Amino acid sequence: MENRIIFHVDVNNAFLSWTAVELLKNGCNLDIREIPSIIGGDEHKRQGVVLAKSPIAKKYGIKTADTIYNAKQKCPFLKIYSPDFKIYYIQSKNLVNYLEKYSPIIEQFSIDECFLDMTGTKYLYNDYLKLAYKIKDDIYKLYGFTVNIGIGNNKLCAKMASDFEKPNKVHTLFKNEIEKKLWPLDVEKLFMCGKSSKKILNEMKIYTIKDLAHADSKMLQQKLKSQGKFLQEAAWGIDNSKVETTNSKNKSISTTETLPFDLDDEEKIKEIIFRQTLEVTHELRSKKLYTKTVAVIYKNKDFISYSAQTKLPNPTDDTKEIYKKILEVFDKSFKREAIRLIGVRLSDLKNTNEKQLSLFDINQEIKKDETNIQKTMDNINKKFGKSIVAPASLKVIGNFKSKHQYKS
């Protein structure tokens, strides 16, 4: 069987870079990538969080997900630019359209990341490394932003490779390069190894990916359950998942995700639930419907299924309101046990929104703004067929960071 060849294309500092490109195109004589700058909320109100930061802003200690207020405390002369999802859609669409020229099998992993399955194209491209450099350089010449490209024999290795030195680089991580390029890295650099997993591994005297690769398998599974097996296989560069093109034509307004290992990390689970909520609420609005009941669906490590649900005060299609309610259901129903499947479901659907807003509601203007933003994002997501952008305010509800929205 022919060795698989997978490309992972990742835009460098996407939100800030795309904003910089737009500003330069409209006559700005300053490249905000070269000054202390961030993409965030309202500069005057000092509301919101940092979505992206320039390299110079990073030197001042500004981090993704910092509040705008704290960021200004660290760098008083910081320049703040509001996110513009219309621009991000255009640039992301440009990227996807360009990449589709090279492979019919392309998976958009997020608004700024794509996997390309190049397997079977060897007769077209004799040198994949040379092709990757061409793609990288063409993207910069055509659109003005840079990307990293990782090349590997599977999605895991390609993604890990693209995370090596940045920006504007091409890296490979093939099977014969695992020992040299992957093993010296800290275990936290391994895909799906979170802070809690790192802490457990460090307590086991496992500090590098090489340590993890050669650790006692039984001990790993004892400490980390099925996640231990998954991480150890990842340390050896093992991944059999396919590059799958996006298809958003769901038969119902629900979605579930089978996990690669039994997971009990609440932060990771909430991140998955967040992504799922974006997907189902986008479909809800595309069908011009409102939900009255939300549910969380589980399947534990013994493959026993259960779910929990609750009703909303009024039918709604608002992502923020629905997500908040879903988290309430999760917090009450999660049994603090390892799960293999997680999902969300919207039901009791209505054709109209019965909610009547008070004339004295002090949040009227905010609600109007949120509605406009939400409509803009729906238009973006409709083009892509999945929920790939979301308002930063949702992050505060779940008290976690999603890499797709906070990545920089």
C-alpha positions, -999 to +999 in steps of 0.1 A: +000+000+000+013+034-010+025+056+019+001+084+027+012+120+021-007+146+041-002+183+041-013+205+070-015+242+061-018+266+091-020+304+087+005+322+109-013+345+135-044+344+113-067+371+128-039+397+132-023+389+098-056+391+079-065+424+096-030+437+087-035+427+051-068+445+049-055+476+065-025+478+041-048+472+011-069+502+022-039+526+023-026+521+058+011+528+059+017+508+090+019+470+092+003+461+125+023+429+126+054+450+133+041+470+162+026+462+196-009+453+185-038+429+192-071+418+178-097+421+206-127+439+219-137+476+223-106+497+230-126+526+246-147+503+268-118+480+274-141+450+271-134+416+256-103+395+254-072+392+232-079+370+202-045+375+186-013+394+193+017+406+173+052+392+181+061+425+197+030+425+219+040+390+230+073+404+243+054+426+267+038+395+282+005+398+265-012+365+261-041+352+240-073+353+262-059+382+284-086+408+290-082+440+271-078+459+304-049+437+315-033+439+280-033+477+283-018+475+317+011+455+303+016+479+273-002+513+276+006+522+240-009+490+226-029+493+194-062+475+195-082+464+164-116+449+165-122+415+148-138+416+114-152+382+105-162+393+070-125+399+062-116+366+079-141+348+058-128+363+025-092+354+034-100+319+046-121+313+015-092+325-007-070+300+011-094+270+006-100+279-030-063+280-037-056+247-020-084+229-038-062+232-069-038+206-055-061+180-040-098+170-042-096+157-006-093+187+017-105+190+053-109+224+068-099+218+104-107+254+115-109+288+098-071+290+095-061+253+091-066+227+064-055+192+058-048+180+022-045+143+013-019+142-014-017+104-016-019+092-052-007+125-067+029+115-070+026+114-108+016+151-107+041+162-081+075+145-080+088+165-051+063+172-023+087+194-004+092+216-034+055+217-039+049+228-003+074+257-007+056+267-038+022+267-021+036+287+009+052+313-013+022+316-037-002+322-007+020+351+004+023+366-031-014+363-038-029+372-005-003+388+017-002+365+047+021+336+056+015+300+064+033+271+079+031+238+061+037+204+077+041+172+057+037+137+072+025+102+065-007+110+085-027+139+099-010+138+134+025+140+120+016+167+095+000+188+122+029+183+146+053+193+118+034+225+110+038+235+147+076+234+145+095+267+140+073+296+128+065+317+108+065+311+071+082+277+072+078+242+058+086+212+079+084+174+075+077+147+101+078+113+084+080+080+101+118+079+098+121+114+114+101+107+146+131+099+167+151+130+156+123+156+154+095+145+177+110+127+206+132+156+220+101+178+225+084+183+259+053+160+263+030+190+264+039+197+227+021+164+217-013+168+202-041+162+228-017+163+258-033+189+281-020+204+313-036+178+335-021+150+314+013+166+315+011+169+353+004+132+356+031+123+331+057+145+349+048+127+382+057+095+364+091+110+355+080+113+319+091+147+305+098+143+268+079+126+240+107+101+239+101+093+276+064+088+267+072+065+238+093+042+259+072+043+291+055+013+306+022+009+287+004-008+315+014+020+339+002+047+314-032+030+310-035+027+348-028+064+352-044+078+321-068+050+311-073+048+273-058+083+269-025+068+279-026+044+250-036+071+226-008+095+237+018+067+236+008+058+200+010+095+191+045+096+205+054+069+180+036+089+152+007+065+149-025+079+135-049+062+111-076+089+108-087+100+074-088+134+058-125+140+054-142+167+034-167+187+053-204+178+050-228+198+071-261+183+059-272+169+092-305+151+093-313+166+127-301+194+149-277+174+170-241+163+168-219+138+186-182+131+186-166+098+194-133+105+211-100+088+203-097+077+240-117+078+272-117+114+284-125+128+318-108+162+315-136+187+319-118+215+302-113+194+270-149+182+271-162+217+274-141+227+244-157+200+224-192+210+236-184+246+226-175+236+191-206+214+188-228+242+201-215+265+173-224+239+147-260+231+159-269+267+165-257+277+131-279+251+116-308+262+138-306+297+124-301+286+089-335+268+091-350+298+108-360+278+138-358+283+176-351+257+203-369+253+236-350+223+249-313+215+250-295+183+259-261+168+265-255+133+253-229+109+268-215+074+262-191+063+289-161+040+287-183+010+290-204+023+261-234+029+282-254+058+269-272+085+289-283+121+284-297+151+303-318+180+292-335+211+303-359+237+289-352+273+281-374+301+294-383+310+259-375+296+224-342+310+211-316+307+184-290+327+203-257+308+205-245+325+237-278+318+256-280+282+243-243+275+252-248+288+287-277+265+292-259+235+278-230+241+302-255+242+331-268+208+320-233+195+317-222+207+351-253+190+367-252+158+347-215+149+341-207+120+364-169+128+366-162+095+348-143+088+316-165+091+285-160+079+249-187+100+232-201+135+238-228+154+220-254+181+221-290+182+209-315+210+203-352+199+203-387+212+209-382+234+179-404+264+171-411+285+141-413+317+161-395+333+190-421+339+217-397+360+239-408+396+244-381+420+254-388+447+280-386+483+269-366+489+300-340+462+293-306+479+297-290+453+274-311+462+244-283+477+224-259+450+233-284+424+222-288+442+189-250+442+184-247+405+192-275+397+168-258+416+140-225+399+147-242+365+149-258+370+115-224+380+100-208+348+114-237+327+101-231+340+066-194+331+070-202+296+083-228+290+057-201+294+030-179+269+047-206+244+057-196+243+094-192+266+124-157+279+122-160+314+138-176+325+171-178+355+193-151+357+220-176+364+247-187+327+246-153+317+259-159+335+292-189+313+299-170+280+297-139+294+313-116+277+288-097+285+256-105+269+223-075+268+200-095+275+169-107+309+182-079+319+205-050+306+184-024+332+175 
